Amino acid sequence: MTTPVNLHTAPADAGEGAILPNLLMFGEVLRRLGLDVGSGNMLDLVRAAEFVPIGGSRNDFRLAARALLVHRRRDWPLFDEAFQVFWRRPAQGSSMRDLRAMGEERRYRTPRVTPHREDTSDGPPPEGDADDAGDRQPVVDLQRSFSAREVLRQRDFAEYTPAEVAAARSLMTELAWDLGRRRTRRLTWGDGSDIDLRRSMRRSLSYGGEMLDIARRQRKTRARPLALICDVSGSMERYTRMLLHFVHTVAVSGQQLEAFLFATRLTRITRHLAHRGVDHAVAEVARAVPDWAGGTRIGEAIKGFNYRWARRVLRGGAVVLVISDGWDRGEPELLAREMAQLQRSCQRLIWLNPLLGSPDYQPLTRGMQAALPYIDDFLPAHNLHSLQELARHLNHLTARRLPPSSRRRSGLDDNDAAATDTAHDGGAAARSRRELNPALAPTFRHPLWGHPNIPGGGG
């Protein structure tokens, strides 16, 4: 019978070091490889090590660890490979130092990650000296690990190869889009504050007419709709195809979506996204948009949306996503005016800019400077990680729009915001926008307001 080793300290004559740091490091290795290993799973493994010690049967400990840490059968080969590399015995003596990721710091080097390639050799690998085999750098096959997925999440869409585009589409389908629910004016029975008199009367019949069981009503809830306005002009050509895959993924996920594309004019593509095949849907969209990869007139496109589609698709507290890099050939005054109207018409106005993923990006274009004062959230959309953060942000939207002072504009620090505000008129226009929030200002204007020939009308 094997005596279990203390997890925190070991006697000097035992020849073994503390095992708890190595267990925690092993859990970190599994997390970096993509396995869902939580702190609770690691605590269970620490308790199990008291009964199935590593110094006893190594295979029993492997099976116990796999049962506690692996939740999907397809992850078993990856776990077994990581276990063999991490918990291997050193070639000479023993190491008292903590094991590093996928190897020991003193005895072994960092593992070499290579692309997957098929084994075309006819026989077993050549046999060499045992010491040479122990000093050989371990190789981790990307085909069997999840590190390739992490690299794909961080890579810019503009750098994708055709094979990576196909892999990214499958990763997009794993994102969960939930914009929350809104309360409607209709009532249904529940735990609300209103009394349901009809239902209470029916219940009183079982009590001889006495109103002992009072039924109540509450507001019905519905899913919040989403409107997406995407730029497909020439400056967005590097990101257009991947963003269309993103739009199609949201459309087939069951989310109530209205989608529009624009360059110099606005085109509704909602019905083209009904195709389940993403390639067929993208091809249909490309044929339906006449100004694909043309110039950019954001203000006119937003104006067309406000006057033709806003009242139809923005009912029920809709969230609007505008995807554009901000390069605009139109008038900035028109864009500012239409963005203010669009913000008043929706629950939340979010602008996604692929260029915001660059650490050196500053919103200095006329289009972005005109639109920024009316944007609730300014977020990047250049890789899968940014889309994952967008999904997490949409899943936690508040019921009401935040005040202007606390609105989130990711990627802009205080210095960038100050530079943007002072770009026009020495900062006077920006200060006036900060003092008077356009979203809260009255929308009514007299027809003669501001007319220079009317007494008291001119400024």
LUMMARMI-253318 format. One record per residue (C-alpha): residue number from 1; residue in one letter; chain; x, y, z. Coordinates in steps of 0.25 Angstrom, whole numbers, m for minus. Each point is the difference from the previous one (the first is absolute). Layout:
   kolgu   lumnu   gudren      xx      yy      zz
     NUM       A        A       X       Y       Z
...
//
This chain:
   kolgu   lumnu   gudren      xx      yy      zz
       1       M        A       0       0       0
       2       T        A       6      13      m4
       3       T        A       0      12      10
       4       P        A      m6      13      m6
       5       V        A      10      12       0
       6       N        A      m4      12       7
       7       L        A      m5      10     m11
       8       H        A       6      12       6
       9       T        A      13      m4       7
      10       A        A       8     m13      m1
      11       P        A      11      m6       9
      12       A        A      14       3      m4
      13       D        A       3     m15      m1
      14       A        A     m12      m3      m9
      15       G        A       8       6     m12
      16       E        A     m13       7      m6
      17       G        A      m4      14       0
      18       A        A     m13       7       3
      19       I        A     m10      m5     m10
      20       L        A     m11      10       2
      21       P        A       7      11      m9
      22       N        A       2     m10     m11
      23       L        A     m15      m4       1
      24       L        A      m4      15      m2
      25       M        A      10       1     m11
      26       F        A      m6     m12      m7
      27       G        A     m14       6       1
      28       E        A       5      13      m6
      29       V        A       6      m8     m12
      30       L        A     m13      m7      m3
      31       R        A      m7      14       1
      32       R        A      10       6     m10
      33       L        A      m3     m12      m9
      34       G        A     m15       3      m1
      35       L        A      m5     m10      11
      36       D        A     m11       5       9
      37       V        A       7      m2      14
      38       G        A      m5       9      11
      39       S        A       5       2      14
      40       G        A     m10     m10       6
      41       N        A       5     m11      m9
      42       M        A      14       3       5
      43       L        A      m4      m1      14
      44       D        A      m7     m14      m3
      45       L        A      13      m4      m6
      46       V        A       8       4      12
      47       R        A      m9      m8       9
      48       A        A       1     m12      m9
      49       A        A      15       1       1
      50       E        A      m1      m4      14
      51       F        A      m6     m14      m4
      52       V        A       6      m2     m13
      53       P        A      14       5       1
      54       I        A       9       3     m12
      55       G        A      11      m8       7
      56       G        A      m8     m12      m1
      57       S        A      m7      m5     m13
      58       R        A       2      11     m10
      59       N        A     m11      m5      m9
      60       D        A     m10       0      12
      61       F        A       4      15       2
      62       R        A      m2       3     m15
      63       L        A     m14      m7       0
      64       A        A      m4       8      12
      65       A        A       5      13      m5
      66       R        A      m7      m2     m13
      67       A        A     m13      m4       6
      68       L        A       0      13       9
      69       L        A       6      10     m10
      70       V        A      m5      m4     m14
      71       H        A     m15       2      m3
      72       R        A       0      m4     m15
      73       R        A       4     m14      m6
      74       R        A       7       7     m12
      75       D        A      10       7      10
      76       W        A       5     m13       5
      77       P        A      12      m1     m10
      78       L        A       4      14       3
      79       F        A       0      m2      15
      80       D        A       8     m13      m2
      81       E        A      10       6      m8
      82       A        A       1      12      10
      83       F        A       1     m10      11
      84       Q        A      11      m8      m6
      85       V        A       9      13      m3
      86       F        A      m3       7      13
      87       W        A       2     m12      10
      88       R        A      11      m7      m7
      89       R        A      12      m4       9
      90       P        A      13       7      m2
      91       A        A      11      m8      m7
      92       Q        A      10       2      12
      93       G        A      m3       1      15
      94       S        A     m12       8       4
      95       S        A      m4      15      m1
      96       M        A      m4       9      12
      97       R        A      m4      11      m9
      98       D        A     m14       3      m4
      99       L        A      m4      m5     m13
     100       R        A      m2      10     m11
     101       A        A     m10       0     m11
     102       M        A       1     m14      m7
     103       G        A      14      m3       5
     104       E        A      10       2      12
     105       E        A       8      13       0
     106       R        A      13      m7       3
     107       R        A       0     m13      m8
     108       Y        A      m9       3     m12
     109       R        A      m2      12      m9
     110       T        A     m13       7      m4
     111       P        A      m8      m9     m10
     112       R        A       1       2     m15
     113       V        A     m13       3      m6
     114       T        A      m1      m5     m15
     115       P        A     m11      m1     m10
     116       H        A      m7     m14      m1
     117       R        A       6      m9     m11
     118       E        A      m3     m15      m3
     119       D        A      10     m10       4
     120       T        A       5      m6     m13
     121       S        A      11      m9       5
     122       D        A       0     m15      m2
     123       G        A       6      m4      13
     124       P        A       1       4      14
     125       P        A       9      12       4
     126       P        A      15      m2       1
     127       E        A       5      m5      13
     128       G        A      10       9       7
     129       D        A       7       2      13
     130       A        A      m9       1      12
     131       D        A       6      13       4
     132       D        A      m2       6     m13
     133       A        A     m14      m4       0
     134       G        A      m2       7      13
     135       D        A       7      13      m5
     136       R        A      m9       0     m12
     137       Q        A      m9      12      m1
     138       P        A     m15      m4       1
     139       V        A      m8       3     m11
     140       V        A     m15       4       1
     141       D        A      m9      m3     m12
     142       L        A      m9      11      m3
     143       Q        A     m10      m9      m6
     144       R        A      m2      m6      13
     145       S        A       0      12       9
     146       F        A      m9      12       1
     147       S        A      12      11      m1
     148       A        A      m3       1     m14
     149       R        A     m14       5       3
     150       E        A       5      10      10
     151       V        A      10       6     m11
     152       L        A     m12       1     m10
     153       R        A      m8       8      10
     154       Q        A      11      10       1
     155       R        A       4       1     m14
     156       D        A      m5      12      m8
     157       F        A     m11      m3     m11
     158       A        A       8       7     m10
     159       E        A      11     m11       1
     160       Y        A      m9     m12      m1
     161       T        A       3     m11     m10
     162       P        A     m11      m8      m7
     163       A        A       1     m11      10
     164       E        A       0       9      12
     165       V        A     m13       6      m5
     166       A        A      m6     m13       0
     167       A        A       5      m3      14
     168       A        A      m5      14       5
     169       R        A     m14      m2      m5
     170       S        A      m1     m13       8
     171       L        A       5       8      12
     172       M        A     m10      11      m2
     173       T        A     m12     m10       1
     174       E        A       4      m2      15
     175       L        A      m2      14       4
     176       A        A     m13       3       7
     177       W        A      m8      12      m4
     178       D        A     m11       5      11
     179       L        A      m4      14       0
     180       G        A      m9      m2      12
     181       R        A     m15       2       1
     182       R        A      m8      12       1
     183       R        A     m13       2       7
     184       T        A     m13       3      m9
     185       R        A     m13       6       4
     186       R        A      m7     m13      m1
     187       L        A      m3      m7      13
     188       T        A       0     m14       4
     189       W        A      m2      m8      13
     190       G        A      12       0       9
     191       D        A       6       6      12
     192       G        A      m2      15      m3
     193       S        A      m7      11       8
     194       D        A     m13       1      m9
     195       I        A     m12      m9       5
     196       D        A      m6      m9     m10
     197       L        A     m14       1       4
     198       R        A      m6     m10     m10
     199       R        A       9     m11       5
     200       S        A      m2       4      14
     201       M        A     m15      m2      m1
     202       R        A       2     m13      m6
     203       R        A       9      m5      11
     204       S        A     m10       5      10
     205       L        A     m10     m10      m4
     206       S        A       8     m11       7
     207       Y        A      m1       8      13
     208       G        A     m15       3       0
     209       G        A       1      13      m7
     210       E        A      11       5      10
     211       M        A      11       8      m7
     212       L        A      11      m8       8
     213       D        A      10      m2     m12
     214       I        A       3      12      m7
     215       A        A       5      m1     m14
     216       R        A      10      10      m6
     217       R        A       5       4     m13
     218       Q        A      13       5      m6
     219       R        A       6       6     m13
     220       K        A       3     m10     m11
     221       T        A      14       0      m5
     222       R        A       6      m1     m14
     223       A        A      13      m2      m6
     224       R        A       7      13      m4
     225       P        A       2       1     m15
     226       L        A      14       4      m7
     227       A        A       2       9     m12
     228       L        A      14      m1      m7
     229       I        A       5      10      m9
     230       C        A      13      m5      m7
     231       D        A      10       8      m9
     232       V        A       5      m7     m12
     233       S        A       7      11      m7
     234       G        A      14      m1      m6
     235       S        A       7       4      13
     236       M        A      m7     m12       7
     237       E        A       3     m10     m10
     238       R        A      10      m8       8
     239       Y        A     m10      m2      11
     240       T        A     m13      m1      m8
     241       R        A      m1     m15      m3
     242       M        A       3      m4      15
     243       L        A     m10      10       5
     244       L        A     m10      m5     m10
     245       H        A       2     m14       6
     246       F        A      m2       6      14
     247       V        A     m13       6      m5
     248       H        A      m5     m13      m5
     249       T        A       4      m7      13
     250       V        A      m9      10       8
     251       A        A     m11      m2     m10
     252       V        A      m1     m15       1
     253       S        A       2       0      15
     254       G        A     m15       3       2
     255       Q        A       3      15       4
     256       Q        A     m11      10      m6
     257       L        A       9       7     m10
     258       E        A      m1      11     m11
     259       A        A      13       1      m8
     260       F        A       4      11      m9
     261       L        A      12       3      m9
     262       F        A       5      13      m5
     263       A        A      11       7      m8
     264       T        A      m6      12      m7
     265       R        A     m14      m5       2
     266       L        A      m8      m9      10
     267       T        A      m4     m14      m4
     268       R        A      m9     m10       9
     269       I        A       5     m14      m1
     270       T        A      m8      m7      11
     271       R        A      m7      m9      m9
     272       H        A      13      m4      m7
     273       L        A       5      m5      14
     274       A        A     m11     m11       1
     275       H        A       9     m10      m8
     276       R        A       6     m10      10
     277       G        A      12      m1      m8
     278       V        A      10      12       3
     279       D        A       7      m1     m14
     280       H        A     m13       1      m8
     281       A        A      m5      11       9
     282       V        A      12       8      m2
     283       A        A      m1      m2     m15
     284       E        A     m14       5       0
     285       V        A       3      12       9
     286       A        A      12       4     m10
     287       R        A     m10      m1     m12
     288       A        A     m10       9       7
     289       V        A       9      11       4
     290       P        A       3       9     m12
     291       D        A      11       9       6
     292       W        A       8     m11       6
     293       A        A      15       5       3
     294       G        A      m4      14      m4
     295       G        A       1      13       7
     296       T        A      m5       3      13
     297       R        A     m11      10       4
     298       I        A      m4      m4      14
     299       G        A      m9      12       3
     300       E        A      m9      m2     m12
     301       A        A      m1     m15       3
     302       I        A      m4       3      15
     303       K        A     m10      10      m6
     304       G        A      m6     m10      m9
     305       F        A      m1     m10      12
     306       N        A      m7      11       9
     307       Y        A     m10       4     m10
     308       R        A      m4     m13      m7
     309       W        A       3     m11      10
     310       A        A       1       5      15
     311       R        A     m14       1       3
     312       R        A      m2     m14      m6
     313       V        A      12      m8       6
     314       L        A       3       8      13
     315       R        A     m13      m3       8
     316       G        A       1      m7      13
     317       G        A      13       6       5
     318       A        A      10      m5     m11
     319       V        A      15       0       1
     320       V        A       7       6     m12
     321       L        A      14      m5      m4
     322       V        A       7       9     m10
     323       I        A      13      m7      m6
     324       S        A       9      10      m7
     325       D        A      14       5       0
     326       G        A      m5      15       0
     327       W        A       6       4     m13
     328       D        A     m11       9      m6
     329       R        A       0       8     m13
     330       G        A     m13       7       4
     331       E        A      m3      12       8
     332       P        A       3      m2      15
     333       E        A     m11       9       4
     334       L        A     m10      m9      m6
     335       L        A       6     m12       6
     336       A        A      m1       7      14
     337       R        A     m14       4      m2
     338       E        A      m5     m14      m4
     339       M        A       8      m7      10
     340       A        A      m7       8      11
     341       Q        A     m13      m4      m6
     342       L        A       4     m14       0
     343       Q        A       4       0      14
     344       R        A     m13       5       4
     345       S        A      m7     m10      m7
     346       C        A       6     m13       6
     347       Q        A       3      m6      13
     348       R        A      16       0      m2
     349       L        A       8       4     m11
     350       I        A      13      m7      m2
     351       W        A      11       3     m10
     352       L        A      10     m11      m4
     353       N        A      13       4      m6
     354       P        A      10     m10      m5
     355       L        A      11      10       1
     356       L        A      m2       2      15
     357       G        A       7     m14       2
     358       S        A      14       7      m4
     359       P        A       7       6      13
     360       D        A       4      13      m8
     361       Y        A     m14       3      m6
     362       Q        A      m6      13       3
     363       P        A     m14       5      m5
     364       L        A       5      12      m7
     365       T        A      m8      m2     m13
     366       R        A     m12      10      m2
     367       G        A     m10     m11       0
     368       M        A       4      m6      13
     369       Q        A       1      14       7
     370       A        A     m14       4      m5
     371       A        A      m6     m14       5
     372       L        A       7      m2      13
     373       P        A      m8      10       9
     374       Y        A     m12      m8      m3
     375       I        A       5     m15       1
     376       D        A      m3      m7      13
     377       D        A      11     m11      m2
     378       F        A      12       1      m9
     379       L        A       6     m14      m1
     380       P        A      10      m7     m10
     381       A        A      m4     m11     m10
     382       H        A      13      m5      m6
     383       N        A       1     m14       5
     384       L        A      m8     m12       7
     385       H        A       4       5      14
     386       S        A      m6      14      m2
     387       L        A     m13      m7      m5
     388       Q        A       0      m9      12
     389       E        A       1      13       9
     390       L        A     m11       6      m8
     391       A        A      m9     m12       2
     392       R        A       3       1      15
     393       H        A      m3      15       0
     394       L        A     m13      m2      m7
     395       N        A      m4     m11      10
     396       H        A       2       9      12
     397       L        A      m7      13      m6
     398       T        A      m7       8      10
     399       A        A     m15       3      m1
     400       R        A       2      15      m1
     401       R        A      11       8      m8
     402       L        A      11       5       9
     403       P        A       2      15       2
     404       P        A      10       7      m9
     405       S        A      11       1      11
     406       S        A       1     m15       2
     407       R        A      m2      m6     m14
     408       R        A      10     m10      m5
     409       R        A       9       3     m11
     410       S        A      11     m11       0
     411       G        A      13       3      m6
     412       L        A       0      15       3
     413       D        A       7       5      12
     414       D        A      m2      14       6
     415       N        A      11       6      m9
     416       D        A      m6      m5     m13
     417       A        A     m14       5       4
     418       A        A       6      13       4
     419       A        A       7       1     m14
     420       T        A     m13      m4      m7
     421       D        A      m8      10       7
     422       T        A      10      12      m3
     423       A        A       1      m3     m14
     424       H        A     m11       9      m5
     425       D        A      m1      15       4
     426       G        A      10      m1      11
     427       G        A      m9      m9       8
     428       A        A     m12       9       1
     429       A        A      m9      m9      m8
     430       A        A       4     m12       8
     431       R        A      m2       8      13
     432       S        A     m14       3      m4
     433       R        A      m3     m14      m4
     434       R        A       5      m5      14
     435       E        A      m9      11       7
     436       L        A     m12      m3      m8
     437       N        A      m3     m15      m3
     438       P        A      m7      m1     m14
     439       A        A      m6     m13       4
     440       L        A      m8       7      11
     441       A        A      m3      13      m7
     442       P        A     m14       3      m5
     443       T        A      m2      m4     m15
     444       F        A     m10      11      m3
     445       R        A       4      12      m8
     446       H        A      m8      11      m5
     447       P        A       0       1     m16
     448       L        A       6      15       2
     449       W        A      10      m4      11
     450       G        A      13       6      m4
     451       H        A      m5       8     m12
     452       P        A       9      13      m1
     453       N        A     m12       9      m5
     454       I        A      m9      m3      11
     455       P        A       2       8      13
     456       G        A       5      m8      11
     457       G        A       2     m12      m9
     458       G        A      15       2      m4
     459       G        A      11      m4       8
//
